[in-house]
Amino acid sequence: MNCPFCGAELEPGYIYGRRDCGLLWLPAGEKAPLLVSEETVKHQNGMILGERPGLENTKLEYHLCRKCRKAVSIF
């Protein structure tokens, strides 16, 4: 599936809302680390999206465009 904004390939994964770090995206198959840092998220090929959580303790399925750094819900 391609990004509706720029046309690049989208990666399936999940957005997590965490009290300790805010929002982060991890690829499908990766589990959120217990201790979140930019280094641990990058090690899992993920991305920190924001500093403040929109929904704490939440896991939502989203596809990520690494080119334009947008997450797209496929519902």
C-alpha positions, 0 to 999 in steps of 0.5 A: 500500500502507498502513502496517500500524501507522497506515494511512498511505500507504507510499513505496517505497524502500531502506534503506542501511547505511553506515559513515559515517552509519548507516542511511538510507532513500531513495525508489526511483529515488534513489542514495545520495550519496557524502558523506552528511549530513542535508542531502544526504539531505533534499535527496533526500527521504530520511530518516536512520533511525539512527546505527549501521549494522545492515548496513554497505554494504547496500541493502535494499528497504523501504517507509517510512511518514513518519507513524509513521517505520517502514520495512516490508519487503514480502517 
